[in-house]
Amino acid sequence: MVTERISQNPTAGKRLRHTTRILLIFLLLVVIAAIVAFRGVGRWLIREDPLGKSDVIVVLSGSMPARAEEAGRVFQMGYAPEVWVSRPDSSAGELENLGIPFTGEESYNRDVLIQEGVPPAAIRIFPQPIANTEDEVEEILEQMRAQNKHRVIIVTSPEHTRRVRALWRRLSDGGLQMRVHAAYQDEFDADAWWKSTRDTYSVVRELMGLTNTWAGFPVRSHEAKAAEKPALH
C-alpha cells in the first residue's frame, strides 16, 4: 500500500528518497566520528604540563621503575630540590606475621632514584599507605600544606596524566600549584592502544576512573568504605 501511494505521488517519493539519503549520511558521519574517537582516546588521555620550578617532585605508585626514573631525570634538571615517593597499600603486615620478608614498591622506587643521582637526604617516603590515585592526591595535598610547599610536579604514566589533573581540580582548593609530567619510559602506544592487552586495560581503567571523578566519586575504594563504617561496640 505504501509503495502504491508513493508511485501515485512522485513528490512524496522524492521526499522519502531525500530523507533516506540524509539519514544514511548522518549514520555514516556518526560511524566515522565513533571510529575517530575510538582511535584518538589514547592520545586524548595524555594531558601533561610544561615543566617549571617547583618545591617538590612526587613519584606516584605503579609502573615501576619508569616513573621513578623520570622523576630522577627531572630532579637532575634542577626543577625541584626534593622527591617524595608514594607508599602503596600492600600485604606487608600479613607477610610479616608469616615470617616472610617484604620490601614495598616505595623502597624500590627510592633505590631507583638514588641510582638516578638523587641524594638519599632529598628523598622522602609518604608516611601513610594509599589505595588509589584519589588517596595519593589527597596525601600530596596534606603533605604540601604540612611542609609549607606550594608547587609540585607529579610524575606518572602518560595515559594517567589527564586523570591526575581531574583529581587535582576536584580535590584541591586552588591554593596549591600542580604540574603533571609524563614518564615516557613507561611505554604506551597512544595511537594504537587497542593492539595491546596492557594498553587496552590502561585506557579502560583511565576512562572508568575519569567517569568516577567527574561523577563525584560514587565508587569508593574498599579502604575508604571500611573507614566510613561506624565502629561496632
C-alpha positions in Angstrom: 0.0 0.0 0.0 2.8 2.4 0.9 4.6 1.6 -2.4 1.4 2.2 -4.4 0.8 5.6 -2.7 4.4 6.6 -3.4 4.2 5.6 -7.0 1.0 7.7 -7.3 2.6 10.7 -5.7 6.1 11.4 -7.2 6.6 14.4 -4.8 6.3 12.1 -1.8 8.6 9.6 -3.3 11.3 12.2 -3.9 10.9 13.5 -0.3 11.3 10.0 1.1 14.4 9.3 -1.0 15.9 12.7 0.1 15.1 11.9 3.8 16.7 8.4 3.4 19.9 9.9 1.9 20.1 12.4 4.8 19.7 9.6 7.3 22.4 7.5 5.6 24.8 10.4 5.5 24.1 11.1 9.2 24.7 7.5 10.2 27.9 7.4 8.2 29.1 10.6 10.0 28.2 9.0 13.3 30.2 5.9 12.4 33.2 8.0 11.3 33.1 10.1 14.4 32.9 7.0 16.6 35.9 5.5 14.8 37.9 8.7 15.2 37.0 9.0 18.9 37.9 5.3 19.5 41.3 5.7 17.8 42.0 9.0 19.4 41.1 8.3 23.0 44.7 7.1 23.8 46.1 10.4 22.7 43.3 12.3 24.5 44.3 10.7 27.8 47.7 12.3 27.7 47.4 15.8 29.2 50.7 17.0 30.7 52.1 20.4 31.6 55.4 22.1 30.7 58.0 21.7 33.4 58.7 24.6 35.7 60.4 25.4 39.0 58.7 23.6 41.9 59.2 22.8 45.6 58.9 19.1 45.2 58.6 16.2 42.7 56.2 13.3 43.6 56.5 9.8 42.2 53.1 8.1 42.0 52.9 4.4 42.7 52.8 2.0 39.8 54.7 1.3 36.6 58.0 0.7 38.4 60.7 1.7 37.6 59.6 4.1 34.8 58.1 6.8 37.0 61.0 6.9 39.5 63.5 7.0 36.6 61.8 10.1 35.1 61.5 11.7 38.5 65.2 11.3 38.9 65.8 12.9 35.5 63.6 15.9 36.4 65.4 16.3 39.7 68.8 16.3 37.8 67.4 19.0 35.6 67.1 21.2 38.7 63.3 21.7 38.7 62.9 20.8 42.4 65.1 20.1 45.4 63.1 17.2 46.9 61.5 14.0 45.7 58.5 12.4 47.5 57.6 8.8 47.0 54.1 7.4 47.4 53.6 4.3 49.6 51.1 1.9 48.0 49.0 -0.3 50.3 50.4 -3.8 50.4 50.3 -7.1 52.3 53.5 -6.3 54.2 51.8 -6.8 57.6 50.3 -10.1 56.8 53.5 -11.4 55.3 55.5 -10.2 58.3 53.2 -12.1 60.6 54.0 -15.2 58.5 57.7 -14.5 58.9 58.1 -13.6 55.2 60.2 -10.5 54.5 58.6 -8.0 52.1 60.1 -4.9 50.5 57.5 -2.5 49.3 57.4 -0.7 46.0 58.4 2.6 47.7 61.7 1.1 48.7 62.5 0.0 45.2 61.5 3.5 43.9 63.8 5.0 46.4 66.7 2.8 45.2 65.9 3.8 41.6 66.0 7.5 42.5 69.4 7.0 44.2 70.6 5.2 41.1 69.5 8.2 39.1 71.6 10.5 41.2 69.1 11.8 43.7 70.7 12.2 47.2 69.1 10.0 49.9 68.6 13.1 52.0 66.4 14.6 49.3 64.1 11.6 49.2 61.0 11.3 51.4 58.5 8.4 51.5 54.9 9.2 52.4 54.0 8.0 55.9 50.5 6.8 55.0 49.8 3.9 52.6 47.4 4.7 49.7 44.9 2.6 47.9 44.4 4.5 44.7 45.2 7.8 42.9 42.5 9.7 44.8 44.3 8.8 48.1 47.6 9.8 46.5 46.4 13.3 45.5 44.8 13.8 49.0 48.1 12.7 50.6 50.1 15.1 48.4 47.8 18.0 49.3 48.0 17.2 53.0 51.8 16.8 53.0 52.3 20.0 51.0 50.2 22.0 53.5 52.1 20.4 56.4 55.5 21.1 54.8 54.6 24.6 53.5 55.1 23.6 49.9 53.3 25.5 47.2 54.3 23.9 43.8 54.6 20.3 42.9 55.5 18.2 39.8 53.6 14.9 39.8 55.3 12.2 37.7 53.1 9.4 36.3 52.5 7.4 33.2 51.4 9.2 30.0 47.8 7.7 29.9 47.4 8.6 33.6 48.1 12.3 33.3 44.5 13.5 32.4 43.0 11.7 35.4 45.6 13.2 37.8 44.7 16.6 36.6 41.0 15.9 37.0 41.5 14.6 40.5 43.6 17.7 41.4 40.9 20.0 40.2 38.3 18.1 42.2 40.3 17.8 45.5 42.4 20.9 45.6 41.1 24.2 46.9 43.1 26.1 44.2 45.8 27.4 46.6 48.5 24.9 45.5 50.0 24.6 42.0 50.4 21.3 40.3 52.2 20.3 37.1 51.7 16.8 35.9 54.6 15.2 33.9 54.6 12.0 31.9 57.2 9.3 32.2 57.5 8.1 28.7 59.8 5.3 29.8 56.5 3.6 30.7 55.7 2.7 27.1 52.1 3.4 26.0 51.1 3.4 22.3 48.6 6.2 22.3 47.9 5.8 18.5 47.3 2.0 18.5 46.4 1.3 22.2 43.8 -1.4 21.2 46.5 -3.7 19.8 48.0 -4.3 23.2 46.2 -6.0 26.2 48.2 -3.8 28.6 47.3 -0.6 26.8 43.7 -1.6 26.4 43.4 -2.3 30.1 45.1 1.1 30.9 42.6 3.0 28.6 39.6 1.3 30.1 40.8 1.9 33.7 41.5 5.5 33.0 38.1 6.1 31.4 36.4 4.5 34.3 38.5 6.5 36.8 37.7 9.7 35.0 34.0 9.0 35.0 34.1 8.2 38.7 36.0 11.5 39.3 33.6 13.6 37.2 30.6 12.0 38.9 31.9 12.9 42.4 33.4 9.5 43.4 30.2 7.3 43.7 32.6 4.3 43.6 34.9 4.3 46.6 37.9 2.1 47.4 37.4 -0.8 49.8 39.6 1.0 52.3 37.5 4.2 52.1 34.3 2.3 52.5 35.7 0.5 55.5 36.7 3.8 57.1 33.2 5.2 56.7 31.6 2.3 58.5 30.7 3.0 62.2 32.7 1.1 64.7 30.9 -1.8 66.4 30.8 -1.9 70.2 
